[in-house]
């Protein structure tokens, strides 16, 4: 597992004398028979005794952000309470393959080089002489065939074979074996990132997209142990900062008011090198635009501010955002594990001498609802807060659209 982390620049975790310290990544790592589930937590407070709660929250956030393509409340694995997020992904993949098999695996035309009894297609003279000098009743030809032995189906089959070795659930493994028995004979292929980059979908193959995305995640993140033994490493990990940003954006976008434009990663160039084409970008997480004017900048942080004060670098970042987008309000948005109907907001402002330039505050929003599930009303409460904050800024700074 340490080798796997090192091959990825040590970005997932740090090895310590007494164990492992994970960074901002959450998900699951399987090394041989050892499965480690890395769950999100708010600040330094561990989710001890709440593993099932935060596992469900993580799955729901992945589904909400379409990083897991099937809605969480529709997953059969929730009925069985598997112990790992990995089993959840395997379940989703098996369900997708079962659906494709029920619909019927698509066929495609392909060229086949084969020694046959009839002359069809193009005769390959060199191969024909090599194989049929004695048996002149045969013909070595290249011709078109229309069957299921093509790249999409080959990827599905390869990932299914991997699932049968990864899953610890007898029920899921039985379903995989049933799928393997019903799959046609296909060529075994070697896959890498380029394999998936060259795939193109059309109306006929669009139903394969979700299954192929999960197959890519499984196959590209699977690594045999470097010692050549029976162990293997599979890591399905997500950057919690990116997931939190995406979740907040989608929550806002769903509940935005008419005339609002919610934009993620709105970027501008702010530094240029002399005598070269290089430059640097400034890029806030979320901007709220009304009538072509940016009223608010939001930067999401999956952490808690130290000593209840924002970091200097975070404040400088927000100051630049306000200046470049001519916004009068910037928000540092943090998570909270404690449910509250009211949003906790510590207001503040940037000041130059006696002149107040623009506002920047710290906003804490609850991840969990009162029922200990993902808070589905977060977007609505955020929109209400933004409306109130825009109104306050309009009065203080006499903003004109």
C-alpha positions in Angstrom: 0.0 0.0 0.0 2.9 2.3 0.8 4.3 1.6 -2.7 1.0 2.5 -4.3 1.0 5.8 -2.5 4.5 6.6 -3.5 3.8 5.9 -7.1 1.2 8.6 -6.9 3.5 11.2 -5.3 2.5 10.4 -1.7 -0.7 12.5 -2.2 -3.1 10.0 -0.5 -1.6 9.6 3.0 1.6 9.8 5.1 3.1 6.8 6.8 3.9 7.4 10.5 5.7 5.2 13.0 2.3 4.2 14.5 0.2 3.9 11.4 -1.2 5.9 8.5 -2.3 9.6 8.5 -4.7 10.2 5.6 -4.9 13.5 3.8 -7.9 15.1 2.1 -8.8 11.9 0.2 -11.7 9.7 1.1 -12.9 6.4 -0.3 -11.6 2.9 0.0 -8.2 1.0 -0.3 -8.0 -2.7 -0.6 -4.6 -4.3 -0.2 -4.9 -8.1 -0.5 -7.5 -9.1 2.1 -7.2 -5.8 4.0 -9.9 -3.2 3.2 -9.5 0.3 4.6 -12.4 2.6 4.3 -11.5 6.3 4.6 -14.5 8.4 5.6 -14.9 12.2 5.7 -14.7 13.9 9.0 -15.2 17.5 10.1 -12.1 19.0 11.5 -10.2 16.9 14.0 -13.3 15.3 15.3 -13.3 11.6 14.4 -16.6 10.0 13.4 -16.1 7.3 16.0 -19.3 5.2 16.4 -20.8 7.0 13.3 -19.0 5.0 10.6 -22.3 3.9 9.0 -23.6 7.5 9.1 -20.6 9.0 7.3 -20.3 6.1 4.9 -23.9 6.7 3.8 -23.2 10.5 3.6 -20.2 9.9 1.4 -22.2 7.7 -0.9 -25.0 10.2 -1.1 -22.7 13.0 -1.9 -21.0 11.0 -4.6 -24.5 10.2 -6.1 -25.6 13.8 -5.8 -22.5 15.0 -7.7 -22.9 12.2 -10.3 -19.5 10.8 -9.3 -21.5 7.6 -8.6 -24.0 7.2 -11.4 -26.9 5.5 -9.5 -29.0 7.2 -6.9 -28.0 6.0 -3.4 -31.6 5.2 -2.3 -31.9 2.8 -5.3 -28.9 0.7 -4.5 -29.6 -2.8 -3.5 -26.4 -2.9 -1.4 -28.1 -0.6 1.2 -30.5 -3.5 1.9 -27.6 -5.8 2.7 -25.4 -3.2 4.5 -22.1 -4.1 3.0 -19.1 -3.1 5.1 -17.2 -1.2 2.4 -17.7 1.6 -0.1 -15.8 -0.7 -2.5 -18.7 -3.3 -2.3 -21.1 -0.5 -3.1 -19.2 0.4 -6.3 -19.0 -3.3 -7.2 -22.7 -3.6 -6.6 -23.5 -0.7 -8.9 -21.2 -2.1 -11.6 -22.8 -5.5 -11.4 -26.3 -4.0 -11.6 -25.2 -2.0 -14.7 -23.9 -5.1 -16.4 -27.1 -7.1 -15.6 -29.1 -4.3 -17.2 -27.0 -4.4 -20.3 -27.2 -8.1 -20.6 -31.0 -8.0 -20.3 -31.2 -5.4 -23.1 -28.8 -7.5 -25.2 -25.1 -6.8 -25.7 -24.6 -4.8 -28.9 -22.8 -6.2 -32.0 -20.4 -4.4 -34.2 -18.6 -5.0 -37.5 -14.9 -5.9 -37.2 -12.2 -7.3 -39.4 -11.0 -10.9 -38.7 -8.0 -12.8 -40.0 -8.8 -16.5 -40.0 -8.1 -19.7 -41.8 -11.4 -21.0 -43.3 -12.9 -23.4 -45.8 -14.5 -20.8 -48.0 -13.0 -17.8 -49.9 -14.5 -14.6 -48.6 -13.2 -11.2 -48.2 -9.5 -10.6 -48.9 -7.1 -13.4 -49.4 -3.8 -12.9 -47.4 -1.3 -14.5 -49.8 1.6 -14.7 -47.4 -0.4 -16.2 -44.6 -2.2 -18.5 -47.0 1.2 -19.9 -48.2 2.4 -20.2 -44.6 -0.6 -22.1 -43.3 -2.1 -23.8 -46.4 0.8 -25.0 -48.6 -0.3 -28.6 -47.8 -4.0 -28.0 -47.1 -4.8 -26.1 -50.3 -8.6 -26.6 -49.6 -8.3 -23.8 -47.0 -8.1 -20.0 -47.5 -6.4 -17.6 -45.1 -8.6 -14.5 -45.4 -9.4 -11.1 -43.9 -13.1 -10.5 -43.8 -15.8 -8.6 -41.9 -17.8 -10.3 -39.1 -20.7 -8.9 -37.1 -20.6 -10.0 -33.5 -20.2 -9.0 -29.9 -16.4 -9.4 -29.7 -15.5 -5.6 -29.6 -13.8 -3.2 -27.2 -16.9 -2.2 -25.1 -17.9 -5.7 -24.3 -14.3 -6.8 -23.7 -13.9 -4.0 -21.1 -17.0 -5.1 -19.3 -15.9 -8.7 -19.2 -12.4 -7.8 -18.0 -13.8 -5.7 -15.2 -16.3 -8.4 -14.2 -13.5 -10.9 -13.8 -11.8 -8.4 -11.6 -14.9 -7.9 -9.5 -15.1 -11.7 -8.8 -11.7 -11.5 -7.2 -12.3 -8.2 -5.2 -15.7 -8.8 -3.7 -16.0 -10.3 -0.2 -19.8 -10.8 -0.5 -20.9 -14.3 -1.4 -24.1 -13.0 -2.8 -22.4 -10.5 -5.1 -19.8 -13.1 -6.3 -22.7 -15.5 -7.2 -24.2 -12.8 -9.3 -20.9 -12.1 -11.0 -20.4 -15.8 -11.8 -23.9 -15.9 -13.3 -23.0 -12.9 -15.5 -19.8 -14.5 -16.6 -21.6 -17.7 -17.7 -24.0 -15.6 -19.8 -21.3 -13.5 -21.4 -20.2 -14.5 -24.9 -16.6 -15.6 -25.5 -14.5 -12.5 -26.0 -10.8 -11.7 -26.5 -8.9 -10.8 -23.4 -7.4 -7.3 -23.7 -4.8 -5.1 -22.0 -6.3 -1.8 -20.8 -4.7 1.5 -19.9 -5.8 5.1 -19.9 -5.5 5.4 -23.7 -8.0 2.5 -24.0 -10.8 4.6 -22.5 -9.7 7.9 -24.2 -10.4 6.5 -27.7 -13.9 5.3 -26.8 -16.7 7.2 -28.6 -20.4 6.8 -27.8 -23.4 7.1 -30.0 -27.1 6.6 -29.7 -26.7 2.8 -29.8 -23.8 2.6 -27.2 -24.9 5.4 -24.8 -26.3 2.8 -22.4 -22.8 1.5 -21.9 -21.4 4.8 -20.6 -22.1 4.4 -16.8 -20.8 0.8 -16.7 -17.7 1.7 -18.7 -17.0 4.6 -16.3 -17.0 2.3 -13.3 -15.0 -0.3 -15.2 -12.4 2.3 -15.9 -12.3 3.3 -12.3 -11.7 -0.3 -11.2 -9.3 -1.4 -13.9 -7.1 1.8 -13.9 -6.8 1.9 -10.1 -6.0 -1.8 -9.7 -2.3 -2.6 -9.3 -0.8 -6.1 -8.8 1.7 -6.2 -5.9 5.3 -5.4 -7.1 6.6 -8.5 -5.4 4.7 -10.6 -7.8 2.8 -12.3 -5.0 -0.9 -12.9 -4.6 -1.6 -9.5 -3.1 -3.0 -6.6 -5.0 -3.9 -3.0 -4.4 -7.1 -1.2 -5.5 -7.7 2.4 -4.4 -10.9 4.3 -5.2 -10.2 7.7 -3.6 -11.8 11.1 -4.0 -10.5 14.5 -3.1 -12.9 15.7 -0.3 -12.2 19.3 -1.1 -13.3 18.9 -4.7 -16.3 16.8 -3.7 -17.4 19.4 -1.1 -17.1 22.2 -3.7 -19.1 20.2 -6.3 -21.8 19.4 -3.8 -22.2 23.0 -2.7 -22.4 24.1 -6.3 -25.1 21.6 -7.2 -27.0 22.4 -4.0 -27.0 26.1 -4.9 -27.7 25.5 -8.6 -30.9 23.5 -7.8 -32.4 26.2 -5.6 -31.1 29.4 -7.4 -33.5 32.2 -8.0 -34.7 33.3 -11.4 -32.1 35.5 -13.0 -29.2 34.1 -10.9 -26.2 32.7 -12.7 -24.2 30.2 -10.5 -20.8 29.5 -12.1 -18.1 27.1 -10.9 -14.4 27.8 -11.4 -14.9 31.2 -13.1 -11.3 32.1 -14.0 -9.3 35.2 -15.0 -5.6 35.8 -15.8 -3.9 37.9 -13.1 -0.2 37.6 -13.8 1.8 37.6 -17.0 5.6 36.9 -17.5 7.7 39.4 -19.4 8.8 38.2 -22.9 6.9 34.9 -22.7 3.4 33.5 -23.0 3.2 32.1 -19.5 0.6 33.4 -17.1 -1.2 32.6 -13.9 -4.9 32.2 -13.3 -7.1 33.2 -10.4 -10.1 30.9 -10.0 -12.8 31.1 -7.3 -14.8 28.0 -6.5 -18.3 29.6 -7.1 -19.5 33.0 -8.2 -23.1 34.3 -7.9 -24.0 36.7 -10.8 -27.2 38.6 -11.0 -27.9 40.9 -14.1 -24.3 40.4 -15.3 -22.9 41.6 -12.0 -21.0 39.4 -9.6 -22.6 39.9 -6.2 -20.8 37.1 -4.2 -17.7 34.9 -4.3 -17.8 31.6 -2.4 -14.8 29.5 -1.6 -15.4 26.1 -0.1 -13.1 24.6 2.5 -13.4 21.0 3.9 -11.7 21.9 7.2 -12.3 24.0 10.3 -10.5 27.3 10.7 -7.8 27.3 13.4 -8.9 29.1 16.6 -12.0 30.2 14.8 -10.0 32.6 12.5 -9.5 32.2 8.8 -6.0 31.5 7.5 -4.0 34.5 6.2 -3.6 32.9 2.8 -7.4 32.2 2.6 -8.1 35.9 3.4 -5.7 37.1 0.8 -7.2 34.8 -1.7 -10.7 36.1 -1.0 -9.5 39.7 -1.2 -8.1 39.1 -4.7 -11.4 37.5 -5.8 -13.4 40.5 -4.6 -11.1 42.9 -6.4 -10.9 41.1 -9.7 -14.6 40.4 -9.9 -15.7 43.7 -8.4 -17.7 41.8 -5.8 -18.6 43.3 -2.4 -19.0 40.0 -0.5 -16.8 36.9 -0.3 -17.6 33.8 1.8 -15.3 31.2 3.2 -17.7 28.2 3.5 -16.8 25.5 6.1 -18.7 22.3 7.0 -20.2 21.5 10.4 -21.1 18.1 11.8 -23.7 19.6 14.2 -27.2 20.1 12.7 -28.7 23.6 13.0 -31.6 25.2 11.2 -29.7 28.5 11.3 -26.5 29.0 9.3 -23.6 30.2 11.5 -22.0 33.3 9.9 -19.1 35.2 11.4 -19.1 38.4 9.3 -16.0 40.5 8.6 -14.6 43.0 6.1 -11.5 44.2 4.4 -10.4 47.6 5.3 -7.8 50.1 4.0 -7.3 52.8 6.7 -10.7 54.1 7.5 -12.2 52.9 4.3 -14.2 49.6 4.3 -13.5 47.9 1.0 -15.7 44.8 0.9 -17.0 42.1 3.2 -15.6 38.6 3.8 -17.0 36.3 6.4 -16.9 32.7 7.5 -20.0 30.5 6.9 -20.5 27.2 8.6 -23.2 24.8 7.2 -24.3 21.5 8.6 -23.5 18.4 6.5 -26.0 16.2 8.4 -29.7 16.8 8.8 -31.5 16.2 12.0 -32.0 12.6 11.1 -28.3 12.0 10.7 -28.5 11.8 6.9 -27.1 14.1 4.3 -28.9 17.5 4.6 -31.0 17.8 1.5 -32.3 21.3 2.5 -28.8 22.9 2.4 -29.2 24.6 -1.0 -32.5 26.3 0.1 -30.9 27.7 3.3 -27.8 28.9 1.4 -29.9 30.7 -1.2 -31.9 32.4 1.6 -28.6 33.5 3.3 -27.2 34.8 0.0 -30.3 36.9 -0.6 -30.0 38.4 2.8 -26.2 39.1 2.4 -26.7 40.7 -1.0 -29.3 43.0 0.5 -27.0 44.0 3.3 -24.2 44.7 0.9 -26.5 46.8 -1.3 -27.4 49.0 1.7 -23.8 49.4 3.0 -22.1 49.9 -0.4 -24.9 51.4 -2.4 -24.4 48.7 -5.1 -25.9 49.5 -8.5 -26.4 46.7 -11.0 
